[in-house]
């Protein structure tokens, strides 16, 4: 399939505002008026709806998993990773919500799961442990991205990971650091909010 079409489809798949739709329909809440105003699972959790937060997490991850799988099948080369990144962009900047969505963590995890299930499992486990015991979602999220990139770097060095996936992991890490720039500033100043998961 033409790469441009894959990118467009990826963007619109990613832009499905899972958290917004779930909290609006089932929680009677506009998640954009809660906490960080993000549509991601962590902010849905701040609204007090744990089930909806879990469903948001799964839904956002499935966007990354399903689209990346289909894009990989539709593409003959590693250019499908560009389309996968567009899926991530759609999640963070959804056209339906004036380009204000989530921070890309769950969708990234979904994409990672397709690219390297083992590395993704380890990274997601690190995220879960930190989220549970440190209770600062941003630290857990950044650690997940760093760990996945670190493992991809090692995989590339020993020739078990393609160069394109290695580059993609770096690009996603940089992007997630950017989407969490305000969180990082609060972490530095020791006033980042905690979330009880």
LINJO-V529298 format. One record per residue. N is the residue number from 1. RES is the residue in one letter. D_FIRST is the distance of its C-alpha to the first C-alpha in Angstrom with 1 decimal. Layout:
n = [N:N]
res = [RES:RES]
d_first = [D_FIRST:D_FIRST]
//
This chain:
n = [1:2:3:4:5:6:7:8:9:10:11:12:13:14:15:16:17:18:19:20:21:22:23:24:25:26:27:28:29:30:31:32:33:34:35:36:37:38:39:40:41:42:43:44:45:46:47:48:49:50:51:52:53:54:55:56:57:58:59:60:61:62:63:64:65:66:67:68:69:70:71:72:73:74:75:76:77:78:79:80:81:82:83:84:85:86:87:88:89:90:91:92:93:94:95:96:97:98:99:100:101:102:103:104:105:106:107:108:109:110:111:112:113:114:115:116:117:118:119:120:121:122:123:124:125:126:127:128:129:130:131:132:133:134:135:136:137:138:139:140:141:142:143:144:145:146:147:148:149:150:151:152:153:154:155:156:157:158:159:160:161:162:163:164:165:166:167:168:169:170:171:172:173:174:175:176:177:178:179:180:181:182:183:184:185:186:187:188:189:190:191:192:193:194:195:196:197]
res = [X:X:X:X:X:X:X:X:X:X:X:X:X:X:X:X:X:X:X:X:X:X:X:X:X:X:X:X:X:X:X:X:X:X:X:X:X:X:X:X:X:X:X:X:X:X:X:X:X:X:X:X:X:X:X:X:X:X:X:X:X:X:X:X:X:X:X:X:X:X:X:X:X:X:X:X:X:X:X:X:X:X:X:X:X:X:X:X:X:X:X:X:X:X:X:X:X:X:X:X:X:X:X:X:X:X:X:X:X:X:X:X:X:X:X:X:X:X:X:X:X:X:X:X:X:X:X:X:X:X:X:X:X:X:X:X:X:X:X:X:X:X:X:X:X:X:X:X:X:X:X:X:X:X:X:X:X:X:X:X:X:X:X:X:X:X:X:X:X:X:X:X:X:X:X:X:X:X:X:X:X:X:X:X:X:X:X:X:X:X:X:X:X:X:X:X:X]
d_first = [0.0:3.8:6.2:8.5:7.2:6.8:10.3:11.6:11.0:12.4:15.3:16.2:16.2:18.3:20.5:21.8:25.4:26.6:30.0:30.8:30.1:32.0:35.0:35.1:35.0:36.9:38.9:39.8:39.0:37.0:35.8:35.5:39.3:39.9:40.4:37.7:36.0:32.8:30.7:30.3:32.1:35.0:35.9:35.6:38.1:40.4:40.6:42.3:39.8:39.1:37.2:34.9:34.4:33.4:31.0:29.5:29.1:27.4:25.2:24.0:23.4:21.5:19.0:18.3:18.4:16.3:13.4:13.5:13.7:10.7:8.6:10.3:9.5:5.7:6.2:8.7:10.8:12.7:10.8:9.7:13.4:13.1:11.1:13.8:16.4:15.3:15.9:19.3:19.9:19.4:22.0:24.5:24.0:23.3:23.5:25.5:28.3:28.7:26.5:28.9:27.5:28.1:28.3:25.3:27.1:26.0:22.3:22.6:24.5:21.7:19.1:21.9:22.5:19.1:19.4:23.1:24.8:28.2:28.1:26.8:29.6:32.2:31.0:31.0:34.4:35.7:34.4:36.2:39.4:39.7:38.8:41.4:44.2:43.7:42.6:40.7:37.1:36.0:37.7:36.0:32.6:33.1:34.5:31.4:29.1:31.7:32.1:28.4:28.2:31.4:30.4:27.1:29.3:31.6:28.7:27.5:31.1:31.6:28.2:27.0:24.2:21.5:22.2:18.9:20.0:23.4:22.4:20.3:23.4:25.5:23.4:23.5:27.2:27.9:26.1:28.0:31.2:30.6:30.0:33.2:35.3:37.8:38.1:38.8:41.5:43.1:43.0:44.8:47.3:47.7:47.1:43.6:43.7:43.6:42.0:43.6:40.9]
//
